């Protein structure tokens, strides 16, 4: 994939997610297990679903950003070694 295949709107969405990720990292510690990471993502997905059912576009956009933030956060926590595969 080259840069031309990524639309300006997608770039704007990614930029918004990066801002939110920075804020989230400052406010919350890393997750410590895959299960905890999944639970955080699931909570954000449920909040997104609420906004989708209510047909609230702006709020759904914000919740979709939070889903992305929590997923990227989990990826970073895995790469940093913060996540332990606890059973």
SEFIZA-3560 file (N, C-alpha, C; in Angstrom, 3 decimals):
REM SEFIZA-3560
<numar><xx>0.852</xx><yy>-1.173</yy><zz>0.000</zz><atom>N</atom></numar>
<numar><xx>0.000</xx><yy>0.000</yy><zz>0.000</zz><atom>CA</atom></numar>
<numar><xx>0.898</xx><yy>1.235</yy><zz>0.000</zz><atom>C</atom></numar>
<numar><xx>0.553</xx><yy>2.183</yy><zz>-0.844</zz><atom>N</atom></numar>
<numar><xx>1.319</xx><yy>3.423</yy><zz>-0.846</zz><atom>CA</atom></numar>
<numar><xx>0.479</xx><yy>4.563</yy><zz>-0.267</zz><atom>C</atom></numar>
<numar><xx>1.116</xx><yy>5.690</yy><zz>-0.038</zz><atom>N</atom></numar>
<numar><xx>0.461</xx><yy>6.817</yy><zz>0.622</zz><atom>CA</atom></numar>
<numar><xx>-0.768</xx><yy>7.302</yy><zz>-0.141</zz><atom>C</atom></numar>
<numar><xx>-0.767</xx><yy>7.185</yy><zz>-1.440</zz><atom>N</atom></numar>
<numar><xx>-1.886</xx><yy>7.661</yy><zz>-2.237</zz><atom>CA</atom></numar>
<numar><xx>-3.149</xx><yy>6.834</yy><zz>-2.011</zz><atom>C</atom></numar>
<numar><xx>-3.012</xx><yy>5.623</yy><zz>-1.498</zz><atom>N</atom></numar>
<numar><xx>-4.164</xx><yy>4.764</yy><zz>-1.262</zz><atom>CA</atom></numar>
<numar><xx>-4.879</xx><yy>5.097</yy><zz>0.041</zz><atom>C</atom></numar>
<numar><xx>-4.285</xx><yy>5.945</yy><zz>0.863</zz><atom>N</atom></numar>
<numar><xx>-4.903</xx><yy>6.331</yy><zz>2.131</zz><atom>CA</atom></numar>
<numar><xx>-5.533</xx><yy>7.705</yy><zz>1.937</zz><atom>C</atom></numar>
<numar><xx>-6.837</xx><yy>7.782</yy><zz>2.141</zz><atom>N</atom></numar>
<numar><xx>-7.550</xx><yy>9.041</yy><zz>1.896</zz><atom>CA</atom></numar>
<numar><xx>-7.233</xx><yy>10.082</yy><zz>2.962</zz><atom>C</atom></numar>
<numar><xx>-7.513</xx><yy>11.324</yy><zz>2.627</zz><atom>N</atom></numar>
<numar><xx>-7.329</xx><yy>12.409</yy><zz>3.595</zz><atom>CA</atom></numar>
<numar><xx>-8.221</xx><yy>12.209</yy><zz>4.813</zz><atom>C</atom></numar>
<numar><xx>-9.426</xx><yy>11.689</yy><zz>4.609</zz><atom>N</atom></numar>
<numar><xx>-10.313</xx><yy>11.470</yy><zz>5.751</zz><atom>CA</atom></numar>
<numar><xx>-9.777</xx><yy>10.366</yy><zz>6.659</zz><atom>C</atom></numar>
<numar><xx>-9.180</xx><yy>9.338</yy><zz>6.068</zz><atom>N</atom></numar>
<numar><xx>-8.556</xx><yy>8.293</yy><zz>6.887</zz><atom>CA</atom></numar>
<numar><xx>-7.356</xx><yy>8.847</yy><zz>7.653</zz><atom>C</atom></numar>
<numar><xx>-6.571</xx><yy>9.700</yy><zz>7.008</zz><atom>N</atom></numar>
<numar><xx>-5.445</xx><yy>10.329</yy><zz>7.700</zz><atom>CA</atom></numar>
<numar><xx>-5.934</xx><yy>11.168</yy><zz>8.875</zz><atom>C</atom></numar>
<numar><xx>-7.031</xx><yy>11.897</yy><zz>8.681</zz><atom>N</atom></numar>
<numar><xx>-7.591</xx><yy>12.717</yy><zz>9.759</zz><atom>CA</atom></numar>
<numar><xx>-8.079</xx><yy>11.840</yy><zz>10.906</zz><atom>C</atom></numar>
<numar><xx>-8.687</xx><yy>10.709</yy><zz>10.575</zz><atom>N</atom></numar>
<numar><xx>-9.166</xx><yy>9.797</yy><zz>11.612</zz><atom>CA</atom></numar>
<numar><xx>-7.990</xx><yy>9.227</yy><zz>12.402</zz><atom>C</atom></numar>
<numar><xx>-6.939</xx><yy>8.837</yy><zz>11.724</zz><atom>N</atom></numar>
<numar><xx>-5.760</xx><yy>8.299</yy><zz>12.401</zz><atom>CA</atom></numar>
<numar><xx>-5.121</xx><yy>9.375</yy><zz>13.278</zz><atom>C</atom></numar>
<numar><xx>-5.065</xx><yy>10.594</yy><zz>12.794</zz><atom>N</atom></numar>
<numar><xx>-4.512</xx><yy>11.693</yy><zz>13.595</zz><atom>CA</atom></numar>
<numar><xx>-5.333</xx><yy>11.895</yy><zz>14.865</zz><atom>C</atom></numar>
<numar><xx>-6.656</xx><yy>11.833</yy><zz>14.744</zz><atom>N</atom></numar>
<numar><xx>-7.531</xx><yy>11.976</yy><zz>15.915</zz><atom>CA</atom></numar>
<numar><xx>-7.292</xx><yy>10.844</yy><zz>16.907</zz><atom>C</atom></numar>
<numar><xx>-7.116</xx><yy>9.637</yy><zz>16.401</zz><atom>N</atom></numar>
<numar><xx>-6.844</xx><yy>8.489</yy><zz>17.269</zz><atom>CA</atom></numar>
<numar><xx>-5.516</xx><yy>8.680</yy><zz>17.988</zz><atom>C</atom></numar>
<numar><xx>-4.509</xx><yy>9.188</yy><zz>17.306</zz><atom>N</atom></numar>
<numar><xx>-3.205</xx><yy>9.389</yy><zz>17.930</zz><atom>CA</atom></numar>
<numar><xx>-3.287</xx><yy>10.407</yy><zz>19.070</zz><atom>C</atom></numar>
<numar><xx>-4.081</xx><yy>11.464</yy><zz>18.883</zz><atom>N</atom></numar>
<numar><xx>-4.278</xx><yy>12.441</yy><zz>19.957</zz><atom>CA</atom></numar>
<numar><xx>-4.938</xx><yy>11.766</yy><zz>21.149</zz><atom>C</atom></numar>
<numar><xx>-5.996</xx><yy>10.997</yy><zz>20.894</zz><atom>N</atom></numar>
<numar><xx>-6.704</xx><yy>10.304</yy><zz>21.973</zz><atom>CA</atom></numar>
<numar><xx>-5.804</xx><yy>9.266</yy><zz>22.650</zz><atom>C</atom></numar>
<numar><xx>-4.963</xx><yy>8.600</yy><zz>21.874</zz><atom>N</atom></numar>
<numar><xx>-4.044</xx><yy>7.609</yy><zz>22.443</zz><atom>CA</atom></numar>
<numar><xx>-3.067</xx><yy>8.286</yy><zz>23.402</zz><atom>C</atom></numar>
<numar><xx>-2.572</xx><yy>9.435</yy><zz>23.023</zz><atom>N</atom></numar>
<numar><xx>-1.658</xx><yy>10.174</yy><zz>23.893</zz><atom>CA</atom></numar>
<numar><xx>-2.333</xx><yy>10.543</yy><zz>25.208</zz><atom>C</atom></numar>
<numar><xx>-3.567</xx><yy>11.012</yy><zz>25.133</zz><atom>N</atom></numar>
<numar><xx>-4.320</xx><yy>11.355</yy><zz>26.343</zz><atom>CA</atom></numar>
<numar><xx>-4.577</xx><yy>10.114</yy><zz>27.202</zz><atom>C</atom></numar>
<numar><xx>-4.936</xx><yy>9.014</yy><zz>26.555</zz><atom>N</atom></numar>
<numar><xx>-5.225</xx><yy>7.779</yy><zz>27.287</zz><atom>CA</atom></numar>
<numar><xx>-3.973</xx><yy>7.242</yy><zz>27.977</zz><atom>C</atom></numar>
<numar><xx>-2.841</xx><yy>7.310</yy><zz>27.308</zz><atom>N</atom></numar>
<numar><xx>-1.587</xx><yy>6.820</yy><zz>27.895</zz><atom>CA</atom></numar>
<numar><xx>-1.212</xx><yy>7.642</yy><zz>29.129</zz><atom>C</atom></numar>
<numar><xx>-1.506</xx><yy>8.946</yy><zz>29.086</zz><atom>N</atom></numar>
<numar><xx>-1.196</xx><yy>9.810</yy><zz>30.234</zz><atom>CA</atom></numar>
<numar><xx>-2.126</xx><yy>9.527</yy><zz>31.416</zz><atom>C</atom></numar>
<numar><xx>-3.343</xx><yy>9.065</yy><zz>31.122</zz><atom>N</atom></numar>
<numar><xx>-4.362</xx><yy>8.901</yy><zz>32.164</zz><atom>CA</atom></numar>
<numar><xx>-4.472</xx><yy>7.478</yy><zz>32.715</zz><atom>C</atom></numar>
<numar><xx>-4.032</xx><yy>6.476</yy><zz>31.947</zz><atom>N</atom></numar>
<numar><xx>-4.265</xx><yy>5.084</yy><zz>32.344</zz><atom>CA</atom></numar>
<numar><xx>-2.974</xx><yy>4.267</yy><zz>32.258</zz><atom>C</atom></numar>
<numar><xx>-2.776</xx><yy>3.358</yy><zz>33.211</zz><atom>N</atom></numar>
<numar><xx>-1.601</xx><yy>2.479</yy><zz>33.141</zz><atom>CA</atom></numar>
<numar><xx>-1.801</xx><yy>1.419</yy><zz>32.050</zz><atom>C</atom></numar>
<numar><xx>-0.732</xx><yy>0.746</yy><zz>31.670</zz><atom>N</atom></numar>
<numar><xx>-0.869</xx><yy>-0.346</yy><zz>30.696</zz><atom>CA</atom></numar>
<numar><xx>-1.745</xx><yy>-1.460</yy><zz>31.266</zz><atom>C</atom></numar>
<numar><xx>-2.358</xx><yy>-2.220</yy><zz>30.369</zz><atom>N</atom></numar>
<numar><xx>-3.077</xx><yy>-3.407</yy><zz>30.828</zz><atom>CA</atom></numar>
<numar><xx>-2.037</xx><yy>-4.473</yy><zz>31.145</zz><atom>C</atom></numar>
<numar><xx>-2.426</xx><yy>-5.433</yy><zz>31.981</zz><atom>N</atom></numar>
<numar><xx>-1.455</xx><yy>-6.429</yy><zz>32.428</zz><atom>CA</atom></numar>
<numar><xx>-1.701</xx><yy>-7.828</yy><zz>31.880</zz><atom>C</atom></numar>
<numar><xx>-2.830</xx><yy>-7.997</yy><zz>31.198</zz><atom>N</atom></numar>
<numar><xx>-3.100</xx><yy>-9.315</yy><zz>30.626</zz><atom>CA</atom></numar>
<numar><xx>-3.918</xx><yy>-9.153</yy><zz>29.358</zz><atom>C</atom></numar>
<numar><xx>-3.902</xx><yy>-10.187</yy><zz>28.549</zz><atom>N</atom></numar>
<numar><xx>-4.719</xx><yy>-10.187</yy><zz>27.338</zz><atom>CA</atom></numar>
<numar><xx>-6.194</xx><yy>-10.082</yy><zz>27.693</zz><atom>C</atom></numar>
<numar><xx>-6.601</xx><yy>-10.755</yy><zz>28.761</zz><atom>N</atom></numar>
<numar><xx>-8.005</xx><yy>-10.708</yy><zz>29.167</zz><atom>CA</atom></numar>
<numar><xx>-8.423</xx><yy>-9.292</yy><zz>29.561</zz><atom>C</atom></numar>
<numar><xx>-7.569</xx><yy>-8.597</yy><zz>30.300</zz><atom>N</atom></numar>
<numar><xx>-7.876</xx><yy>-7.218</yy><zz>30.685</zz><atom>CA</atom></numar>
<numar><xx>-7.962</xx><yy>-6.331</yy><zz>29.438</zz><atom>C</atom></numar>
<numar><xx>-7.032</xx><yy>-6.488</yy><zz>28.524</zz><atom>N</atom></numar>
<numar><xx>-7.057</xx><yy>-5.711</yy><zz>27.282</zz><atom>CA</atom></numar>
<numar><xx>-8.329</xx><yy>-5.960</yy><zz>26.492</zz><atom>C</atom></numar>
<numar><xx>-8.704</xx><yy>-7.225</yy><zz>26.383</zz><atom>N</atom></numar>
<numar><xx>-9.939</xx><yy>-7.574</yy><zz>25.681</zz><atom>CA</atom></numar>
<numar><xx>-11.146</xx><yy>-6.938</yy><zz>26.360</zz><atom>C</atom></numar>
<numar><xx>-11.188</xx><yy>-6.976</yy><zz>27.683</zz><atom>N</atom></numar>
<numar><xx>-12.326</xx><yy>-6.417</yy><zz>28.419</zz><atom>CA</atom></numar>
<numar><xx>-12.447</xx><yy>-4.912</yy><zz>28.182</zz><atom>C</atom></numar>
<numar><xx>-11.315</xx><yy>-4.218</yy><zz>28.132</zz><atom>N</atom></numar>
<numar><xx>-11.341</xx><yy>-2.772</yy><zz>27.892</zz><atom>CA</atom></numar>
<numar><xx>-11.855</xx><yy>-2.485</yy><zz>26.477</zz><atom>C</atom></numar>
<numar><xx>-11.375</xx><yy>-3.240</yy><zz>25.510</zz><atom>N</atom></numar>
<numar><xx>-11.845</xx><yy>-3.071</yy><zz>24.133</zz><atom>CA</atom></numar>
<numar><xx>-13.340</xx><yy>-3.368</yy><zz>24.038</zz><atom>C</atom></numar>
<numar><xx>-13.766</xx><yy>-4.460</yy><zz>24.660</zz><atom>N</atom></numar>
<numar><xx>-15.176</xx><yy>-4.842</yy><zz>24.615</zz><atom>CA</atom></numar>
<numar><xx>-16.063</xx><yy>-3.758</yy><zz>25.211</zz><atom>C</atom></numar>
<numar><xx>-15.630</xx><yy>-3.152</yy><zz>26.311</zz><atom>N</atom></numar>
<numar><xx>-16.404</xx><yy>-2.067</yy><zz>26.918</zz><atom>CA</atom></numar>
<numar><xx>-16.568</xx><yy>-0.908</yy><zz>25.935</zz><atom>C</atom></numar>
<numar><xx>-15.502</xx><yy>-0.577</yy><zz>25.226</zz><atom>N</atom></numar>
<numar><xx>-15.588</xx><yy>0.516</yy><zz>24.247</zz><atom>CA</atom></numar>
<numar><xx>-16.482</xx><yy>0.130</yy><zz>23.074</zz><atom>C</atom></numar>
<numar><xx>-16.426</xx><yy>-1.119</yy><zz>22.640</zz><atom>N</atom></numar>
<numar><xx>-17.299</xx><yy>-1.580</yy><zz>21.554</zz><atom>CA</atom></numar>
<numar><xx>-18.760</xx><yy>-1.502</yy><zz>21.988</zz><atom>C</atom></numar>
<numar><xx>-19.048</xx><yy>-1.873</yy><zz>23.219</zz><atom>N</atom></numar>
<numar><xx>-20.423</xx><yy>-1.787</yy><zz>23.720</zz><atom>CA</atom></numar>
<numar><xx>-20.898</xx><yy>-0.335</yy><zz>23.756</zz><atom>C</atom></numar>
<numar><xx>-20.012</xx><yy>0.592</yy><zz>24.144</zz><atom>N</atom></numar>
<numar><xx>-20.380</xx><yy>2.005</yy><zz>24.141</zz><atom>CA</atom></numar>
<numar><xx>-20.608</xx><yy>2.502</yy><zz>22.715</zz><atom>C</atom></numar>
<numar><xx>-19.801</xx><yy>2.030</yy><zz>21.768</zz><atom>N</atom></numar>
<numar><xx>-20.019</xx><yy>2.365</yy><zz>20.361</zz><atom>CA</atom></numar>
<numar><xx>-21.378</xx><yy>1.852</yy><zz>19.899</zz><atom>C</atom></numar>
<numar><xx>-21.706</xx><yy>0.623</yy><zz>20.247</zz><atom>N</atom></numar>
<numar><xx>-22.981</xx><yy>0.028</yy><zz>19.852</zz><atom>CA</atom></numar>
<numar><xx>-24.162</xx><yy>0.852</yy><zz>20.378</zz><atom>C</atom></numar>
<numar><xx>-24.041</xx><yy>1.352</yy><zz>21.597</zz><atom>N</atom></numar>
<numar><xx>-25.100</xx><yy>2.213</yy><zz>22.162</zz><atom>CA</atom></numar>
<numar><xx>-25.330</xx><yy>3.429</yy><zz>21.276</zz><atom>C</atom></numar>
<numar><xx>-24.253</xx><yy>4.064</yy><zz>20.857</zz><atom>N</atom></numar>
<numar><xx>-24.374</xx><yy>5.268</yy><zz>20.028</zz><atom>CA</atom></numar>
<numar><xx>-24.897</xx><yy>4.926</yy><zz>18.633</zz><atom>C</atom></numar>
<numar><xx>-24.504</xx><yy>3.785</yy><zz>18.108</zz><atom>N</atom></numar>
<numar><xx>-25.006</xx><yy>3.344</yy><zz>16.798</zz><atom>CA</atom></numar>
<numar><xx>-26.511</xx><yy>3.117</yy><zz>16.876</zz><atom>C</atom></numar>
<numar><xx>-26.959</xx><yy>2.440</yy><zz>17.926</zz><atom>N</atom></numar>
<numar><xx>-28.399</xx><yy>2.185</yy><zz>18.069</zz><atom>CA</atom></numar>
<numar><xx>-29.179</xx><yy>3.478</yy><zz>18.203</zz><atom>C</atom></numar>
<numar><xx>-28.588</xx><yy>4.480</yy><zz>18.834</zz><atom>N</atom></numar>
<numar><xx>-29.247</xx><yy>5.773</yy><zz>19.004</zz><atom>CA</atom></numar>
<numar><xx>-29.099</xx><yy>6.668</yy><zz>17.766</zz><atom>C</atom></numar>
<numar><xx>-28.325</xx><yy>6.185</yy><zz>16.787</zz><atom>N</atom></numar>
<numar><xx>-28.071</xx><yy>6.912</yy><zz>15.536</zz><atom>CA</atom></numar>
<numar><xx>-27.436</xx><yy>8.280</yy><zz>15.788</zz><atom>C</atom></numar>
<numar><xx>-26.495</xx><yy>8.295</yy><zz>16.721</zz><atom>N</atom></numar>
<numar><xx>-25.797</xx><yy>9.528</yy><zz>17.080</zz><atom>CA</atom></numar>
<numar><xx>-24.403</xx><yy>9.483</yy><zz>16.458</zz><atom>C</atom></numar>
<numar><xx>-24.291</xx><yy>10.087</yy><zz>15.293</zz><atom>N</atom></numar>
<numar><xx>-23.087</xx><yy>9.982</yy><zz>14.471</zz><atom>CA</atom></numar>
<numar><xx>-21.848</xx><yy>10.530</yy><zz>15.164</zz><atom>C</atom></numar>
<numar><xx>-21.922</xx><yy>11.732</yy><zz>15.702</zz><atom>N</atom></numar>
<numar><xx>-20.746</xx><yy>12.327</yy><zz>16.335</zz><atom>CA</atom></numar>
<numar><xx>-20.272</xx><yy>11.498</yy><zz>17.526</zz><atom>C</atom></numar>
<numar><xx>-21.218</xx><yy>11.048</yy><zz>18.327</zz><atom>N</atom></numar>
<numar><xx>-20.864</xx><yy>10.227</yy><zz>19.483</zz><atom>CA</atom></numar>
<numar><xx>-20.306</xx><yy>8.877</yy><zz>19.051</zz><atom>C</atom></numar>
<numar><xx>-20.863</xx><yy>8.314</yy><zz>17.975</zz><atom>N</atom></numar>
<numar><xx>-20.351</xx><yy>7.046</yy><zz>17.440</zz><atom>CA</atom></numar>
<numar><xx>-18.919</xx><yy>7.225</yy><zz>16.937</zz><atom>C</atom></numar>
<numar><xx>-18.652</xx><yy>8.370</yy><zz>16.306</zz><atom>N</atom></numar>
<numar><xx>-17.289</xx><yy>8.666</yy><zz>15.846</zz><atom>CA</atom></numar>
<numar><xx>-16.324</xx><yy>8.662</yy><zz>17.026</zz><atom>C</atom></numar>
<numar><xx>-16.705</xx><yy>9.323</yy><zz>18.114</zz><atom>N</atom></numar>
<numar><xx>-15.857</xx><yy>9.383</yy><zz>19.303</zz><atom>CA</atom></numar>
<numar><xx>-15.640</xx><yy>7.997</yy><zz>19.904</zz><atom>C</atom></numar>
<numar><xx>-16.695</xx><yy>7.206</yy><zz>19.965</zz><atom>N</atom></numar>
<numar><xx>-16.566</xx><yy>5.856</yy><zz>20.515</zz><atom>CA</atom></numar>
<numar><xx>-15.749</xx><yy>4.964</yy><zz>19.588</zz><atom>C</atom></numar>
<numar><xx>-15.889</xx><yy>5.128</yy><zz>18.282</zz><atom>N</atom></numar>
<numar><xx>-15.064</xx><yy>4.361</yy><zz>17.343</zz><atom>CA</atom></numar>
<numar><xx>-13.592</xx><yy>4.700</yy><zz>17.552</zz><atom>C</atom></numar>
<numar><xx>-13.314</xx><yy>5.968</yy><zz>17.811</zz><atom>N</atom></numar>
<numar><xx>-11.935</xx><yy>6.370</yy><zz>18.109</zz><atom>CA</atom></numar>
<numar><xx>-11.452</xx><yy>5.680</yy><zz>19.375</zz><atom>C</atom></numar>
<numar><xx>-12.303</xx><yy>5.565</yy><zz>20.371</zz><atom>N</atom></numar>
<numar><xx>-11.915</xx><yy>4.895</yy><zz>21.613</zz><atom>CA</atom></numar>
<numar><xx>-11.665</xx><yy>3.399</yy><zz>21.398</zz><atom>C</atom></numar>
<numar><xx>-12.436</xx><yy>2.786</yy><zz>20.516</zz><atom>N</atom></numar>
<numar><xx>-12.182</xx><yy>1.378</yy><zz>20.174</zz><atom>CA</atom></numar>
<numar><xx>-10.779</xx><yy>1.256</yy><zz>19.570</zz><atom>C</atom></numar>
<numar><xx>-10.465</xx><yy>2.158</yy><zz>18.641</zz><atom>N</atom></numar>
<numar><xx>-9.141</xx><yy>2.136</yy><zz>18.013</zz><atom>CA</atom></numar>
<numar><xx>-8.045</xx><yy>2.388</yy><zz>19.043</zz><atom>C</atom></numar>
<numar><xx>-8.260</xx><yy>3.357</yy><zz>19.916</zz><atom>N</atom></numar>
<numar><xx>-7.269</xx><yy>3.681</yy><zz>20.945</zz><atom>CA</atom></numar>
<numar><xx>-6.997</xx><yy>2.478</yy><zz>21.835</zz><atom>C</atom></numar>
<numar><xx>-8.049</xx><yy>1.813</yy><zz>22.283</zz><atom>N</atom></numar>
<numar><xx>-7.835</xx><yy>0.677</yy><zz>23.181</zz><atom>CA</atom></numar>
<numar><xx>-7.173</xx><yy>-0.493</yy><zz>22.452</zz><atom>C</atom></numar>
<numar><xx>-7.507</xx><yy>-0.688</yy><zz>21.189</zz><atom>N</atom></numar>
<numar><xx>-6.862</xx><yy>-1.765</yy><zz>20.429</zz><atom>CA</atom></numar>
<numar><xx>-5.386</xx><yy>-1.456</yy><zz>20.200</zz><atom>C</atom></numar>
<numar><xx>-5.085</xx><yy>-0.232</yy><zz>19.805</zz><atom>N</atom></numar>
<numar><xx>-3.684</xx><yy>0.147</yy><zz>19.598</zz><atom>CA</atom></numar>
<numar><xx>-2.933</xx><yy>0.121</yy><zz>20.924</zz><atom>C</atom></numar>
<numar><xx>-3.597</xx><yy>0.553</yy><zz>21.993</zz><atom>N</atom></numar>
<numar><xx>-2.976</xx><yy>0.503</yy><zz>23.305</zz><atom>CA</atom></numar>
<numar><xx>-2.607</xx><yy>-0.914</yy><zz>23.701</zz><atom>C</atom></numar>
<numar><xx>-3.513</xx><yy>-1.855</yy><zz>23.464</zz><atom>N</atom></numar>
<numar><xx>-3.209</xx><yy>-3.255</yy><zz>23.762</zz><atom>CA</atom></numar>
<numar><xx>-2.035</xx><yy>-3.742</yy><zz>22.920</zz><atom>C</atom></numar>
<numar><xx>-2.015</xx><yy>-3.375</yy><zz>21.647</zz><atom>N</atom></numar>
<numar><xx>-0.897</xx><yy>-3.772</yy><zz>20.788</zz><atom>CA</atom></numar>
<numar><xx>0.424</xx><yy>-3.244</yy><zz>21.341</zz><atom>C</atom></numar>
<numar><xx>0.424</xx><yy>-1.970</yy><zz>21.753</zz><atom>N</atom></numar>
<numar><xx>1.636</xx><yy>-1.387</yy><zz>22.322</zz><atom>CA</atom></numar>
<numar><xx>2.044</xx><yy>-2.057</yy><zz>23.617</zz><atom>C</atom></numar>
<numar><xx>1.047</xx><yy>-2.362</yy><zz>24.454</zz><atom>N</atom></numar>
<numar><xx>1.344</xx><yy>-3.039</yy><zz>25.722</zz><atom>CA</atom></numar>
<numar><xx>1.934</xx><yy>-4.426</yy><zz>25.479</zz><atom>C</atom></numar>
<numar><xx>1.452</xx><yy>-5.111</yy><zz>24.461</zz><atom>N</atom></numar>
<numar><xx>2.013</xx><yy>-6.423</yy><zz>24.109</zz><atom>CA</atom></numar>
<numar><xx>3.463</xx><yy>-6.261</yy><zz>23.649</zz><atom>C</atom></numar>
<numar><xx>3.686</xx><yy>-5.305</yy><zz>22.743</zz><atom>N</atom></numar>
<numar><xx>5.035</xx><yy>-5.104</yy><zz>22.215</zz><atom>CA</atom></numar>
<numar><xx>6.026</xx><yy>-4.664</yy><zz>23.295</zz><atom>C</atom></numar>
<numar><xx>5.543</xx><yy>-3.894</yy><zz>24.282</zz><atom>N</atom></numar>
<numar><xx>6.438</xx><yy>-3.398</yy><zz>25.341</zz><atom>CA</atom></numar>
<numar><xx>6.742</xx><yy>-4.455</yy><zz>26.391</zz><atom>C</atom></numar>
<numar><xx>5.984</xx><yy>-5.546</yy><zz>26.376</zz><atom>N</atom></numar>
<numar><xx>6.168</xx><yy>-6.587</yy><zz>27.371</zz><atom>CA</atom></numar>
<numar><xx>5.352</xx><yy>-6.376</yy><zz>28.624</zz><atom>C</atom></numar>
<numar><xx>4.509</xx><yy>-5.342</yy><zz>28.654</zz><atom>N</atom></numar>
<numar><xx>3.679</xx><yy>-5.081</yy><zz>29.833</zz><atom>CA</atom></numar>
<numar><xx>2.618</xx><yy>-6.149</yy><zz>30.017</zz><atom>C</atom></numar>
<numar><xx>2.170</xx><yy>-6.747</yy><zz>28.926</zz><atom>N</atom></numar>
<numar><xx>1.104</xx><yy>-7.749</yy><zz>28.998</zz><atom>CA</atom></numar>
<numar><xx>1.704</xx><yy>-9.116</yy><zz>29.262</zz><atom>C</atom></numar>
<numar><xx>1.163</xx><yy>-9.758</yy><zz>30.247</zz><atom>N</atom></numar>
<numar><xx>1.531</xx><yy>-11.137</yy><zz>30.565</zz><atom>CA</atom></numar>
<numar><xx>0.332</xx><yy>-12.012</yy><zz>30.253</zz><atom>C</atom></numar>
<numar><xx>0.563</xx><yy>-13.130</yy><zz>29.644</zz><atom>N</atom></numar>
<numar><xx>-0.524</xx><yy>-14.029</yy><zz>29.292</zz><atom>CA</atom></numar>
<numar><xx>-0.923</xx><yy>-14.838</yy><zz>30.534</zz><atom>C</atom></numar>
<numar><xx>-1.689</xx><yy>-14.200</yy><zz>31.403</zz><atom>N</atom></numar>
<numar><xx>-2.099</xx><yy>-14.784</yy><zz>32.672</zz><atom>CA</atom></numar>
<numar><xx>-3.268</xx><yy>-15.710</yy><zz>32.446</zz><atom>C</atom></numar>
<numar><xx>-3.261</xx><yy>-16.858</yy><zz>33.096</zz><atom>N</atom></numar>
<numar><xx>-4.388</xx><yy>-17.785</yy><zz>32.973</zz><atom>CA</atom></numar>
<numar><xx>-5.230</xx><yy>-17.727</yy><zz>34.211</zz><atom>C</atom></numar>
//
